[in-house]
């Protein structure tokens, strides 16, 4: 035994991490690294969903509790409880991430927890984040400084002293005030009383950097009337935090030109995507880039074929050299073949010497994850027709084998089979999986679909129309209906739906792009008419549009 060795377990390490104001995209690379290595994650409730997606599934997330009435009387007790959780985990040798809203150095009380660590000799690091008082104005289109410089003063209205208000009121600094919705009018009054002119511009932003963000422009003297006219006040939700920027930089005419976030074409739209999360991943990312909030609702479920013998023979033929090509028409087809390979103890090496085709980018990505690089992906339209455009005709000189293995769904169309036969190929058209109607979504989702809670629905096939209506009911008349092609649109109309958006090409990404263009045109029309920009779901319940006959 080493006599100089400590007789207590080594302390762990604490990372105080700024999670930003709410937009998950504002996490830094270092923050993501720290979250991935954490044994224990202790996060402010406002950012828990932002950070836990980057942590390991095994991470421990202890719950902050308040155990007695006395501890409910002050924020200090909550701080003490959180600090105790952090210290307890660190004493046990754990790697602890303490995630806070905004930035650890500017938001909240992380400094007190850091001092507690320092007092016990526990090592810690600080990963800065985008401070709420900096990030929210940036998303609201309010630059705090420009090339001419200018002073900026950050004020927390909850703790600001009379001296602070007097200093800010007597100056021309740009003031960034953290307060709440029900206190922001009183804050404006404090500044006017301290000497600021009533016609001084200000902006008020709630839910900053999220798709719930809303910003109002006014002056210190007209703020109450502005919020009342917008039906923001009075409200039962007055305790929600707001950031108010006071000064010429928040002037309405400038902010209208710089409001990049709230002016996204689908900003705040709840868009229903009738696909699984795996299928809809890239589509949902694209919708988010337009400002939308996608909700994935699967309308089909995948099951094995009723008679697996045909699939088993085809996979054996793949290994024994029966095929020149294998063509994958969906991610589910890749998954079905991969599962059969694993059942036989095979891996991607079994594709050696066989040409592989994928009908689109998502199917190709799934193959690459399996370890197979496709030889053929459509250069144009991402569909069976697009694949046929690029598929070479059978040539007995260059193709020693004339057969194609086509694993696909039981309800797939005959387009690809007929096209390959026309090109001179023999096709083994094999049912790799069956598609059945999915279980109904939760009652809350069904009610949102039928009651107009969604702003738009993207239909990517006729079956998604039939299945969604079958498991959840018909979308409300206020909901924008977007269809991937004429056949899907026809099915939607047969179900009594009015089709608002038709994709110019049979591509899910072109469909999302077409919906964004529709949203942008709708927004421009409202602005040109002098009307407020609203989402389709915000229409009055009585203003139901008739479906096109």
C-alpha positions in Angstrom: 0.0 0.0 0.0 1.2 3.5 -0.8 1.4 5.4 2.5 1.0 8.7 0.8 -2.2 7.7 -1.1 -5.4 9.3 0.0 -7.7 7.2 2.1 -10.9 8.5 0.5 -12.3 7.8 -3.0 -11.1 10.2 -5.7 -13.5 13.1 -6.5 -15.3 13.2 -9.8 -15.5 16.1 -12.2 -18.2 18.7 -12.8 -18.9 20.4 -16.1 -21.0 23.6 -15.8 -22.6 23.8 -19.2 -24.5 26.5 -20.9 -27.4 25.0 -22.9 -28.5 28.3 -24.5 -31.9 29.9 -24.5 -33.9 27.1 -26.0 -32.9 26.3 -29.6 -31.2 22.9 -29.5 -29.0 24.0 -32.4 -27.2 26.6 -30.2 -25.4 23.9 -28.2 -21.6 24.1 -28.7 -19.5 21.2 -29.9 -17.8 21.1 -26.5 -21.2 20.9 -24.8 -22.2 17.9 -26.9 -18.8 16.2 -26.1 -19.3 16.7 -22.4 -22.9 15.4 -22.5 -21.8 12.3 -24.3 -19.3 11.5 -21.6 -21.5 12.3 -18.6 -22.3 9.7 -15.9 -24.8 12.1 -14.2 -26.9 14.9 -15.9 -28.5 17.6 -13.7 -30.3 20.1 -15.9 -32.5 23.1 -15.5 -36.1 21.9 -16.4 -36.2 24.5 -19.3 -33.3 22.8 -21.1 -33.7 19.2 -20.1 -35.1 18.2 -23.5 -32.4 20.1 -25.3 -29.5 18.3 -23.6 -30.6 14.8 -22.8 -30.7 13.8 -26.4 -26.9 14.1 -26.5 -26.4 12.0 -23.3 -26.0 8.3 -23.1 -29.0 6.2 -22.5 -27.5 5.0 -19.2 -26.9 8.5 -17.9 -28.3 9.1 -14.4 -30.7 12.1 -14.2 -31.6 12.6 -10.5 -34.7 14.7 -9.8 -34.4 17.9 -7.9 -36.8 17.7 -4.9 -38.2 20.2 -2.3 -38.8 18.4 0.9 -40.2 20.9 3.3 -42.4 24.1 3.5 -39.5 26.3 4.5 -37.5 25.3 1.4 -40.4 26.5 -0.8 -40.0 30.1 0.4 -36.8 31.0 -1.5 -34.9 30.2 -4.6 -31.9 29.6 -2.4 -33.4 26.4 -1.2 -33.7 25.1 -4.7 -30.1 26.1 -5.4 -29.0 24.3 -2.3 -30.9 21.1 -3.4 -29.3 21.3 -6.8 -25.8 21.9 -5.4 -26.2 18.9 -3.1 -27.1 16.7 -6.0 -24.0 17.9 -7.9 -21.7 17.5 -4.9 -23.0 14.1 -4.0 -22.5 12.7 -7.5 -19.0 14.3 -7.7 -17.9 12.9 -4.3 -18.8 9.5 -5.7 -16.3 9.9 -8.5 -18.8 10.6 -11.2 -18.5 12.8 -14.3 -21.3 15.3 -13.7 -22.8 17.7 -16.2 -24.7 20.6 -14.7 -26.7 22.1 -17.6 -28.1 25.6 -17.1 -30.4 27.7 -19.2 -28.4 30.3 -21.2 -24.8 30.8 -20.0 -23.4 29.7 -16.6 -21.7 33.0 -16.1 -24.6 35.3 -17.0 -27.8 33.4 -16.3 -28.9 31.7 -13.1 -26.9 31.0 -10.0 -24.2 28.5 -11.3 -21.5 30.6 -9.6 -22.7 29.5 -6.2 -22.5 25.9 -7.2 -18.9 26.4 -8.6 -17.9 27.9 -5.3 -19.2 24.9 -3.5 -17.1 22.6 -5.7 -14.0 24.8 -5.2 -14.5 24.6 -1.4 -14.3 20.8 -1.5 -11.5 20.6 -4.0 -13.7 19.1 -6.7 -12.4 19.9 -10.2 -14.8 21.6 -12.6 -14.8 23.3 -15.9 -17.2 25.9 -17.5 -18.5 25.4 -21.0 -20.0 28.8 -22.0 -23.4 28.9 -23.8 -25.4 31.5 -25.7 -26.7 33.8 -23.0 -30.5 34.3 -23.0 -30.0 38.1 -23.0 -27.8 37.9 -26.1 -29.4 35.0 -28.0 -33.0 36.1 -27.8 -32.4 39.7 -29.2 -30.4 38.1 -32.1 -33.3 35.8 -32.9 -35.8 38.7 -32.6 -33.8 40.7 -35.2 -32.5 43.3 -32.7 -28.7 43.8 -32.9 -27.3 45.1 -29.6 -24.4 46.9 -31.2 -23.3 48.0 -34.6 -20.2 49.6 -36.3 -20.8 52.8 -34.4 -20.4 51.0 -31.1 -22.6 52.0 -28.2 -23.0 50.8 -24.6 -25.2 47.9 -23.6 -26.5 47.3 -20.1 -28.0 44.0 -19.0 -30.6 44.3 -16.2 -32.5 41.6 -14.3 -35.7 43.3 -13.2 -36.2 40.9 -10.3 -33.1 42.1 -8.5 -32.5 45.6 -10.0 -32.0 48.3 -7.4 -33.4 51.9 -7.5 -29.8 53.0 -8.3 -29.7 50.6 -11.3 -33.0 52.0 -12.7 -31.8 55.6 -12.2 -28.6 54.9 -14.0 -30.3 53.2 -17.0 -33.0 55.8 -17.1 -30.7 58.7 -17.1 -28.5 57.3 -20.0 -29.0 56.4 -23.6 -27.6 52.9 -23.3 -29.3 50.0 -25.0 -30.9 48.2 -22.1 -31.5 44.4 -22.2 -34.0 43.7 -19.5 -34.8 40.2 -18.2 -38.3 40.2 -16.7 -41.7 38.5 -17.0 -44.7 39.2 -19.2 -46.9 40.5 -16.3 -44.0 42.7 -15.1 -42.8 44.2 -18.4 -45.2 47.1 -18.4 -44.1 48.0 -14.8 -40.5 47.8 -16.1 -41.2 50.3 -18.8 -42.8 52.6 -16.2 -39.7 52.4 -14.0 -37.5 53.5 -16.9 -39.8 56.4 -17.8 -39.9 57.5 -14.1 -36.1 57.4 -14.1 -35.8 59.7 -17.1 -36.2 57.7 -20.3 -38.5 59.4 -22.9 -41.9 57.7 -23.3 -41.3 57.5 -27.1 -38.1 55.4 -26.7 -38.6 52.2 -28.8 -38.5 48.8 -27.3 -39.1 45.2 -28.3 -40.5 42.5 -26.1 -39.9 38.8 -26.9 -41.4 35.7 -25.3 -40.1 32.1 -25.8 -37.1 33.4 -27.6 -35.1 31.1 -30.0 -37.9 28.6 -30.1 -40.7 28.1 -32.6 -43.1 29.6 -30.0 -41.2 32.9 -30.1 -43.3 36.1 -30.5 -42.0 39.7 -30.5 -43.9 42.9 -30.2 -42.6 46.4 -31.0 -43.8 49.5 -29.0 -42.4 52.4 -27.1 -42.1 52.7 -23.3 -45.2 54.8 -23.3 -47.4 52.6 -25.6 -46.3 49.2 -24.4 -49.4 48.5 -22.3 -51.8 49.5 -25.1 -49.8 47.4 -27.6 -49.9 44.2 -25.5 -53.5 44.8 -24.7 -54.4 45.3 -28.4 -52.5 42.1 -29.3 -54.5 40.3 -26.6 -51.3 39.4 -24.8 -52.4 41.1 -21.6 -54.0 40.4 -19.3 -53.1 36.7 -19.3 -53.0 33.8 -16.9 -49.5 33.0 -18.3 -48.0 36.2 -17.1 -45.1 34.5 -15.3 -43.4 33.5 -18.5 -39.9 35.1 -19.0 -39.4 37.8 -21.6 -36.5 39.8 -22.9 -37.1 43.5 -23.5 -34.6 45.5 -25.5 -34.9 49.3 -24.9 -33.3 51.8 -27.3 -33.2 52.8 -30.9 -31.8 49.5 -32.0 -35.2 47.9 -31.4 -37.0 50.4 -33.6 -39.9 48.7 -35.5 -38.7 49.7 -39.0 -35.3 48.2 -38.4 -36.5 45.0 -36.7 -38.9 44.3 -39.6 -36.0 44.2 -42.0 -33.8 42.1 -39.6 -36.4 39.6 -38.3 -34.9 36.6 -39.9 -36.3 33.9 -37.5 -40.0 34.8 -37.1 -40.2 35.5 -40.8 -39.4 31.9 -41.9 -42.0 30.6 -44.3 -43.5 28.0 -41.9 -42.6 29.6 -38.6 -44.4 27.9 -35.8 -46.5 25.7 -38.1 -47.3 22.3 -36.6 -46.8 19.9 -39.5 -48.0 16.3 -39.4 -45.7 13.9 -41.2 -47.4 10.5 -41.6 -44.2 8.5 -41.4 -42.1 6.9 -38.7 -39.3 8.9 -37.1 -36.7 6.9 -39.0 -38.3 7.4 -42.3 -39.0 11.1 -41.7 -35.7 12.1 -40.3 -34.3 14.2 -43.1 -37.8 15.5 -44.1 -38.4 16.7 -40.5 -35.0 18.4 -40.5 -35.9 20.2 -43.7 -39.2 21.3 -42.2 -37.4 22.6 -39.1 -35.2 24.7 -41.3 -38.4 26.4 -42.5 -39.4 27.1 -38.9 -42.0 24.3 -38.7 -42.5 21.9 -35.8 -42.9 18.4 -37.4 -44.8 15.6 -35.7 -44.2 12.1 -37.0 -47.2 9.8 -36.9 -46.7 6.4 -38.6 -49.6 5.2 -40.6 -48.2 1.8 -41.6 -46.5 -1.0 -39.6 -44.0 -3.5 -41.1 -44.4 -7.2 -40.6 -42.5 -10.2 -42.0 -44.0 -12.0 -45.1 -46.6 -14.7 -44.4 -44.5 -17.3 -46.2 -40.8 -16.6 -45.7 -39.5 -19.4 -48.0 -39.4 -17.2 -51.1 -37.2 -14.7 -49.3 -35.0 -17.4 -47.9 -34.4 -18.9 -51.3 -33.6 -15.4 -52.8 -31.0 -14.7 -50.1 -29.3 -18.0 -50.6 -29.3 -17.3 -54.4 -27.6 -14.0 -53.6 -24.8 -15.8 -51.9 -24.4 -18.5 -54.6 -24.2 -16.1 -57.5 -27.8 -16.3 -59.0 -28.1 -12.5 -59.4 -26.3 -9.7 -61.3 -28.2 -7.0 -59.5 -30.2 -6.4 -56.3 -32.5 -3.4 -56.2 -33.7 -1.8 -53.0 -36.8 0.4 -53.2 -37.1 1.4 -49.6 -35.4 1.6 -46.2 -37.7 -1.2 -45.1 -36.4 -3.5 -47.9 -32.8 -2.9 -46.7 -33.9 -3.7 -43.1 -35.6 -6.9 -44.2 -32.6 -8.2 -46.1 -30.2 -7.2 -43.3 -32.3 -9.1 -40.7 -32.3 -12.2 -42.9 -28.5 -11.9 -43.4 -28.0 -11.7 -39.6 -30.2 -14.7 -39.2 -27.9 -16.7 -41.5 -24.7 -15.2 -39.9 -23.9 -13.1 -43.0 -22.8 -9.5 -43.4 -22.2 -6.9 -46.1 -19.4 -9.0 -47.6 -22.0 -11.2 -49.1 -22.7 -8.4 -51.6 -19.2 -8.9 -53.2 -19.5 -9.1 -57.0 -23.2 -8.0 -57.1 -24.3 -4.6 -58.3 -26.5 -2.8 -55.9 -29.2 -0.2 -56.8 -31.1 2.1 -54.4 -34.3 4.0 -55.4 -33.4 7.2 -53.5 -31.0 9.0 -51.1 -32.6 7.6 -47.9 -32.4 4.0 -49.1 -28.8 4.6 -50.2 -28.0 6.0 -46.7 -29.5 3.0 -45.1 -27.3 0.7 -47.3 -24.2 2.7 -46.5 -24.9 2.2 -42.8 -25.1 -1.5 -43.5 -21.7 -1.3 -45.1 -22.8 -1.4 -48.7 -22.1 1.4 -51.2 -24.8 1.5 -53.9 -23.6 1.3 -57.5 -26.7 3.0 -58.9 -28.9 5.8 -57.4 -31.2 7.9 -59.6 -29.5 11.0 -60.9 -32.9 12.7 -61.3 -36.2 11.8 -59.8 -35.9 9.8 -56.6 -38.4 7.1 -57.6 -38.8 3.8 -59.4 -39.2 5.7 -62.6 -36.1 7.7 -61.9 -34.1 4.5 -61.2 -35.3 3.0 -64.6 -34.1 6.1 -66.4 -30.5 5.3 -65.3 -30.7 1.5 -65.3 -28.6 -0.1 -68.1 -30.3 -2.6 -70.5 -29.2 -6.2 -70.3 -26.2 -6.9 -72.4 -25.2 -10.6 -72.8 -21.6 -9.6 -73.6 -21.0 -7.5 -70.4 -23.6 -9.1 -68.1 -22.8 -12.8 -67.3 -26.1 -13.1 -65.4 -29.4 -11.7 -66.5 -31.3 -11.8 -63.2 -32.3 -9.1 -60.7 -33.3 -9.7 -57.1 -36.0 -7.2 -56.1 -37.0 -7.4 -52.4 -40.0 -5.2 -51.6 -43.4 -4.7 -50.0 -46.4 -6.9 -50.7 -48.3 -3.9 -52.0 -45.6 -2.4 -54.2 -46.5 -1.2 -57.7 -45.3 -3.0 -60.8 -43.5 0.0 -62.4 -40.0 -1.2 -61.6 -40.7 -4.9 -62.5 -42.2 -4.0 -65.9 -39.4 -1.5 -66.7 -36.6 -4.0 -65.9 -38.3 -6.7 -68.0 -38.5 -4.2 -70.9 -34.8 -3.6 -70.5 -34.2 -7.3 -71.0 -33.7 -8.4 -67.4 -35.3 -11.4 -65.6 -36.7 -10.3 -62.2 -37.2 -12.2 -59.0 -39.9 -10.1 -57.4 -39.9 -11.2 -53.8 -42.1 -10.0 -50.9 -39.6 -9.1 -48.3 -42.1 -7.5 -45.9 -45.8 -6.8 -45.5 -47.2 -3.4 -44.8 -50.3 -3.2 -42.5 -52.2 -0.3 -41.0 -50.5 1.1 -37.9 -52.2 1.4 -34.5 -54.1 4.6 -33.9 -52.0 7.5 -32.5 -52.7 8.8 -29.0 -56.1 10.4 -28.3 -54.5 13.9 -28.1 -53.0 13.5 -31.6 -56.3 12.3 -33.0 -58.1 15.2 -31.5 -55.5 17.7 -33.0 -55.9 16.1 -36.4 -59.7 16.3 -36.4 -60.0 19.6 -34.4 -57.6 21.7 -36.5 -54.6 21.6 -34.2 -52.2 20.9 -37.1 -51.4 23.6 -39.6 -50.5 21.2 -42.4 -50.3 17.5 -43.3 -47.8 16.1 -45.8 -49.2 13.1 -47.7 -46.4 11.1 -49.4 -48.6 8.4 -51.0 -52.2 7.4 -51.5 -51.8 4.8 -48.7 -50.8 7.4 -46.2 -54.1 9.3 -47.0 -56.2 6.2 -46.5 -54.4 4.9 -43.5 -54.3 8.3 -41.7 -58.0 8.8 -42.2 -58.6 5.3 -41.1 -56.6 5.4 -37.8 -57.1 9.0 -36.8 -59.9 10.6 -38.8 -60.1 13.3 -41.5 -58.0 16.4 -41.0 -59.9 19.6 -40.2 -60.8 22.0 -43.0 -58.4 24.7 -41.8 -55.4 22.3 -42.2 -53.3 22.8 -45.3 -53.2 19.5 -47.3 -50.0 18.9 -49.3 -49.6 15.9 -51.6 -46.6 14.4 -53.3 -48.3 13.8 -56.7 -51.5 13.7 -58.7 -52.5 10.2 -57.6 -52.1 11.0 -54.0 -54.0 14.3 -54.5 -56.9 12.3 -56.2 -57.1 10.0 -53.2 -57.1 12.9 -50.8 -60.0 14.5 -52.7 -61.9 11.2 -52.8 -61.7 11.4 -49.0 -63.2 14.9 -49.0 -60.0 16.8 -48.5 -59.1 20.0 -50.3 -55.6 19.8 -51.8 -53.7 23.1 -51.3 -50.2 22.1 -52.3 -49.0 19.7 -55.0 -45.3 18.8 -55.3 -43.8 19.6 -58.7 -41.9 16.3 -58.5 -42.6 13.0 -56.7 -40.0 13.8 -54.0 -40.6 14.3 -50.3 -38.1 17.1 -50.2 -39.7 18.9 -53.2 -43.0 18.5 -51.3 -41.7 20.2 -48.2 -40.2 22.9 -50.4 -43.6 23.4 -52.1 -45.3 23.7 -48.7 -42.7 26.3 -47.7 -43.4 28.3 -50.8 -47.1 28.2 -50.0 -46.4 29.4 -46.5 -44.2 32.3 -47.8 -46.9 33.4 -50.2 -49.5 33.3 -47.5 -47.3 35.4 -45.2 -46.6 37.9 -48.0 -50.3 38.3 -48.7 -51.1 38.9 -45.1 -48.4 41.6 -44.8 -49.5 43.3 -48.1 -53.1 43.4 -46.8 -51.9 44.8 -43.5 -53.2 41.8 -41.6 -51.4 40.0 -38.8 -49.5 36.9 -39.9 -51.2 33.9 -38.5 -50.9 30.1 -38.8 -53.8 28.1 -40.4 -54.7 26.6 -37.1 -55.2 30.0 -35.6 -58.3 30.6 -37.8 -61.6 31.1 -35.9 -63.4 27.7 -35.3 -66.3 29.0 -37.3 -64.4 29.8 -40.4 -64.3 26.3 -41.8 -63.5 26.1 -45.5 -65.4 23.9 -47.8 -63.6 21.0 -49.4 -63.3 21.2 -53.2 -65.8 18.9 -54.9 
